[in-house]
């Protein structure tokens, strides 16, 4: 046996080892995290409000909206991640680099509007969660939420993996709570399948449907994801951007589909429990109605999920807000100062005693109206070879992305016409 033959025989098992399923999983594991952080925004208290409203008022009818929204979210988040990997800039930085000052300021203001609407939903939802679980009034609950969000943000100083682990734990809690809710509520499988696969949108459901899109495809995490993926590039030494993107796609598929299942479970539980009954006028109503119908365990599970959602999405919203102001305006602001400033409008609204469900749905409609101003520049930038290099959008992806942009804009036009005409 020649030395070359011996070397080949020794190398063969090592090569086989590199292609085993466990070896492939180990290669992907370090890249899991950014999409799970982004996915928290797809399960925030605004989603609770719109999903419960959809299920309570229309049964399983609008489940197809969530399915469509999730497909759009997967595409949009993959474009955001690809931009960050290819250009090594966040979306706000890329917009600032490739537009004039006035255009940049305009996009910054729309992004800040999205951040404020998000903050309102997060604080309100977490406050309601604390109210449900501990009996605190809404305003003291909001103050406690602020303190807790500062504590979660402090983890960021110990490295992104610690914060991602905490957020993943929150996502697992939300998912477990709604699995329990579905198990207890005994929904109609035929109704679920029909609602998911047969699109139907009566005029009375337009406002809620647009809110569901706004709550599912979130503008602030479109900006955030482009920054979250960049530290992972160091694992590959920044050399193979295409391979980095491939691994990030697995992260996106797992996280976004998980978020879709949780959102769908919210609509399914609301349809099974509330549809055809007394109207639900607030998240507190939803919880108090659950208790006599399904028992105290279901009611407490709802409160735990809502609190976990509000706390985790509050931290993610602040991270996104910091990336927005840094990228668009190049202002270096402490994440804690940013949290303090942006929570003030939310605390004012809560202090004034606004209806929780109405306020949350309104915040999601604002997000839907602002969404085109995040998606359109994202599609434009990722279709430019001078920005993206080899990762530039293919013709198919570019057309799909344009189609998503048109769908979102058309839904917003329909909403504005419906509101203007009183429909």
C-alpha positions in Angstrom: 0.0 0.0 0.0 1.5 3.3 -1.1 1.7 6.4 1.3 -0.9 8.1 -0.9 -3.4 5.2 -0.4 -2.9 5.2 3.3 -3.5 9.0 3.5 -6.7 8.7 1.4 -8.0 5.8 3.6 -7.4 7.9 6.8 -9.0 11.0 5.2 -12.1 9.2 4.0 -13.7 8.6 7.4 -13.0 12.2 8.3 -14.7 13.4 5.1 -17.7 11.1 5.9 -17.9 12.5 9.4 -18.2 16.0 8.0 -21.3 15.0 6.1 -23.2 13.2 8.9 -26.6 14.8 9.9 -25.1 15.7 13.4 -22.1 17.4 11.7 -24.5 19.4 9.5 -26.6 20.4 12.6 -23.4 21.5 14.4 -22.5 23.7 11.5 -25.8 25.5 11.5 -26.3 25.8 15.3 -24.0 28.9 15.8 -26.1 30.7 13.2 -29.4 30.2 15.0 -30.6 33.2 16.9 -31.0 36.4 14.8 -34.3 35.3 13.2 -35.6 34.1 16.6 -34.9 37.5 18.1 -36.7 39.1 15.1 -39.6 36.6 15.4 -40.5 38.0 18.8 -42.0 41.0 17.1 -44.3 38.6 15.2 -45.7 37.4 18.6 -46.0 40.7 20.4 -49.1 42.0 22.2 -50.3 43.6 19.0 -50.6 40.2 17.5 -52.5 39.0 20.5 -55.0 41.9 20.0 -55.5 41.4 16.2 -55.5 37.6 16.4 -58.1 37.5 19.2 -60.2 40.1 17.4 -60.0 38.1 14.2 -61.0 34.8 15.9 -63.7 36.3 18.1 -65.4 38.3 15.3 -64.8 36.1 12.3 -64.1 32.6 13.6 -61.5 30.8 11.5 -62.2 32.9 8.4 -59.0 35.0 8.5 -56.4 32.2 9.1 -55.4 32.5 5.4 -54.3 36.1 6.1 -51.8 34.8 8.6 -50.5 32.2 6.2 -50.0 34.8 3.5 -48.4 37.2 5.9 -46.0 34.5 7.1 -44.9 33.8 3.5 -44.3 37.5 3.0 -42.5 37.7 6.3 -40.1 34.9 5.4 -39.3 36.7 2.1 -38.9 40.1 3.7 -36.7 38.9 6.6 -34.5 36.9 4.2 -33.9 40.0 2.1 -33.1 42.0 5.3 -30.6 39.3 6.4 -29.1 39.1 3.0 -28.6 42.9 2.8 -26.8 42.8 6.2 -24.6 39.9 5.1 -23.7 41.2 1.6 -23.3 44.9 2.3 -22.1 44.7 6.0 -24.5 47.6 6.6 -27.8 47.7 8.4 -30.9 48.7 6.3 -30.9 52.2 7.8 -27.2 52.7 7.1 -27.7 51.4 3.5 -30.6 53.8 2.9 -28.5 56.7 4.3 -25.6 55.7 2.0 -27.6 55.5 -1.2 -30.2 58.4 -0.8 -30.2 62.1 -0.4 -30.5 63.8 3.0 -34.2 64.7 2.7 -35.2 61.2 1.6 -33.1 59.8 4.4 -34.8 62.0 7.0 -38.2 61.0 5.6 -37.5 57.3 5.9 -36.1 57.9 9.4 -39.3 59.6 10.5 -41.5 56.7 9.2 -39.2 54.3 11.0 -39.6 56.2 14.2 -43.4 56.1 13.8 -43.2 52.4 13.5 -41.0 52.2 16.6 -43.4 54.3 18.7 -46.4 52.2 17.6 -44.5 49.1 18.5 -43.5 50.5 22.0 -47.2 51.3 22.7 -48.2 47.7 21.9 -45.4 46.1 23.9 -45.9 48.2 27.1 -49.7 47.9 27.0 -49.6 44.1 26.4 -47.1 43.5 29.2 -49.0 45.7 31.6 -52.2 43.8 30.9 -50.3 40.5 31.4 -49.2 41.7 34.9 -52.7 42.9 35.6 -54.1 39.5 34.8 -51.5 37.5 36.7 -51.0 39.7 39.8 -54.0 42.0 39.9 -51.9 45.2 39.6 -53.5 48.3 38.0 -52.4 49.0 34.4 -50.2 52.0 35.1 -48.1 50.4 37.9 -47.9 47.3 35.7 -46.5 49.4 32.9 -43.8 50.9 35.3 -42.8 47.3 36.3 -42.6 46.4 32.6 -40.2 49.3 32.1 -38.0 48.1 34.9 -38.0 44.5 33.6 -37.2 45.7 30.0 -34.1 47.6 31.4 -33.0 44.4 33.1 -33.4 42.3 29.9 -31.5 45.0 27.9 -28.6 44.8 30.4 -28.0 41.2 29.2 -26.9 42.7 25.9 -23.7 43.9 27.5 -22.8 40.3 28.3 -22.9 39.3 24.7 -25.7 38.8 22.1 -25.9 35.0 22.8 -27.2 35.6 26.4 -29.9 37.9 25.2 -30.9 35.5 22.4 -31.1 32.7 24.9 -33.5 34.7 27.2 -35.6 35.7 24.2 -35.7 32.1 22.9 -37.0 31.1 26.4 -39.8 33.7 26.2 -40.8 32.4 22.7 -40.9 28.8 24.1 -43.1 30.0 27.0 -45.5 31.7 24.6 -45.7 28.6 22.4 -46.2 26.2 25.3 -49.1 28.4 26.7 -51.0 28.4 23.4 -50.4 24.7 22.8 -52.1 24.2 26.2 -54.9 26.6 25.2 -55.6 24.7 21.9 -55.6 21.4 23.8 -58.2 22.7 26.2 -60.4 24.6 23.7 -61.2 21.7 21.3 -61.3 23.7 18.0 -62.9 22.5 14.8 -60.3 20.9 12.4 -62.4 21.3 9.3 -63.0 25.0 10.1 -59.2 25.5 10.6 -58.3 23.9 7.2 -61.0 25.9 5.3 -60.0 29.2 7.0 -56.4 28.6 6.2 -56.7 27.5 2.6 -59.8 29.3 1.2 -59.3 33.1 1.1 -62.3 35.2 1.9 -62.4 38.8 3.0 -65.8 40.4 3.8 -65.7 44.3 3.9 -66.3 44.2 7.7 -63.0 42.3 8.1 -60.7 44.6 6.2 -59.6 46.7 9.2 -58.7 43.6 11.2 -57.0 41.9 8.2 -54.8 44.9 7.6 -54.0 45.0 11.3 -53.0 41.3 11.1 -50.6 42.1 8.2 -49.2 45.0 10.2 -48.8 42.8 13.2 -47.1 40.0 11.3 -44.7 41.8 8.9 -43.2 44.2 11.3 -41.2 47.2 9.9 -38.9 47.7 12.9 -37.5 44.1 12.7 -37.0 44.5 8.9 -34.4 47.1 10.0 -33.2 45.1 12.9 -32.5 41.8 11.2 -30.0 43.3 8.8 -27.8 44.2 11.8 -28.4 41.1 13.9 -26.9 38.7 11.3 -23.6 40.5 11.0 -21.7 39.2 14.1 -22.2 35.7 12.7 -20.0 36.5 9.7 -17.0 36.3 12.0 -17.6 32.6 12.4 -16.8 32.1 8.7 -14.1 34.8 8.9 -16.2 37.0 6.6 -15.1 35.0 3.6 -18.1 33.0 2.4 -21.1 35.3 2.4 -23.2 33.0 0.4 -22.7 30.1 2.8 -23.5 32.5 5.7 -26.8 33.4 4.0 -27.6 29.7 3.4 -27.3 29.0 7.1 -29.3 32.1 8.0 -32.1 30.9 5.8 -32.5 27.8 8.1 -32.7 30.2 11.1 -35.4 32.2 9.3 -37.4 29.2 8.3 -37.5 27.8 11.8 -38.2 31.1 13.5 -40.8 32.5 11.1 -42.8 29.2 10.8 -42.7 28.9 14.6 -44.2 32.4 14.9 -46.8 31.6 12.3 -47.9 28.5 14.3 -48.2 30.5 17.5 -50.2 33.3 15.8 -52.5 30.8 14.1 -53.1 29.1 17.5 -54.2 32.5 18.9 -56.8 32.9 16.2 -57.9 29.2 16.6 -58.3 29.5 20.3 -60.3 32.8 20.0 -62.5 31.3 17.3 -63.2 28.1 19.3 -63.9 30.0 22.6 -65.3 33.5 21.7 -66.9 33.3 18.2 -70.6 33.7 18.3 -70.5 34.8 22.0 -70.4 38.2 23.8 -68.2 40.8 22.1 -64.6 41.0 23.4 -63.7 44.6 24.1 -60.2 44.2 25.6 -57.5 41.7 26.4 -58.8 41.7 30.0 -62.2 40.6 28.6 -60.6 37.8 26.7 -58.8 36.5 29.9 -61.9 36.9 32.1 -64.0 35.1 29.6 -61.5 32.2 29.3 -61.7 31.5 33.0 -65.4 30.4 33.3 -65.3 28.7 29.9 -62.0 26.8 30.0 -61.0 27.1 33.6 -58.4 29.1 35.6 -55.4 27.2 34.0 -56.3 28.5 30.5 -56.8 32.0 31.9 -53.4 32.1 33.6 -51.7 30.6 30.6 -53.1 33.5 28.6 -51.7 36.0 31.1 -48.2 34.3 31.2 -48.0 34.3 27.4 -49.0 37.9 27.2 -46.5 39.0 29.8 -43.7 37.0 28.2 -44.6 38.5 24.8 -44.6 42.1 26.1 -41.3 41.8 28.0 -39.4 40.1 25.2 -40.8 42.3 22.4 -40.1 45.4 24.5 -36.4 44.6 24.5 -36.3 43.8 20.8 -38.2 47.0 20.0 -35.6 49.0 21.8 -32.7 47.3 20.0 -34.5 48.1 16.7 -35.0 51.7 17.7 -31.3 52.1 18.6 -30.3 50.6 15.2 -32.8 53.0 13.4 -31.4 56.2 14.9 -27.8 55.1 14.6 -28.2 54.1 11.0 -30.3 56.9 9.6 -28.9 59.8 11.6 -25.5 58.5 12.9 -26.5 59.5 16.4 -24.9 57.4 19.1 -27.5 57.0 21.8 -27.4 54.6 24.8 -29.9 51.8 24.5 -31.1 52.7 28.0 -31.7 56.3 27.1 -33.5 55.2 24.0 -35.7 52.9 26.1 -36.5 55.7 28.6 -37.4 58.2 25.8 -39.6 55.8 23.8 -41.6 54.4 26.7 -42.9 57.9 27.7 -45.7 58.1 25.0 -46.8 54.5 25.9 -47.0 55.3 29.6 -49.1 58.5 28.8 -51.6 56.5 26.7 -51.8 53.8 29.5 -52.2 56.5 32.1 -55.1 58.0 30.2 -57.0 54.7 30.4 -57.3 53.9 26.7 -59.2 50.7 25.7 -56.5 48.0 25.4 -57.8 46.1 22.5 -58.8 49.1 20.4 -55.4 50.8 21.1 -53.4 47.7 20.2 -55.2 47.1 16.9 -54.8 50.8 16.0 -51.1 50.5 16.7 -50.9 47.5 14.3 -52.7 49.5 11.6 -50.1 52.3 12.0 -47.4 49.7 11.5 -49.1 48.4 8.4 -49.3 51.9 7.0 -45.6 52.5 7.7 -44.5 49.0 6.4 -44.1 50.0 2.7 -41.5 52.6 3.7 -39.3 49.7 5.0 -40.0 47.2 2.3 -39.7 49.3 -0.8 -36.1 50.5 -0.1 -35.2 47.0 1.0 -36.3 45.6 -2.4 -34.6 48.4 -4.2 -31.2 48.0 -2.4 -31.2 44.2 -2.6 -31.8 44.3 -6.3 -28.6 46.5 -6.9 -25.4 44.6 -7.7 -23.2 47.5 -6.5 -24.7 47.0 -3.0 -25.2 43.2 -2.9 -22.4 41.8 -5.1 -23.0 38.1 -5.8 -26.0 38.0 -3.4 -28.0 40.4 -5.6 -31.7 39.3 -6.0 -32.4 37.0 -8.8 -35.1 38.0 -11.3 -37.6 35.6 -9.6 -36.9 36.9 -6.1 -37.0 40.5 -7.3 -40.5 40.0 -8.9 -41.7 38.2 -5.8 -40.5 41.1 -3.6 -42.1 43.7 -5.8 -45.4 41.7 -5.7 -45.2 41.7 -1.8 -44.6 45.4 -1.9 -47.6 45.9 -4.2 -49.9 43.7 -2.0 -49.0 45.6 1.2 -49.5 49.0 -0.5 -52.9 47.9 -2.0 -54.0 46.7 1.4 -53.2 50.1 2.9 -55.0 51.9 0.1 -58.1 49.8 0.8 -57.8 50.5 4.5 -57.6 54.3 3.9 -60.6 54.3 1.6 -62.6 52.2 4.1 -61.8 54.6 6.9 -62.4 57.7 4.8 -65.8 56.5 3.6 -66.8 55.2 7.0 -67.1 51.6 5.7 
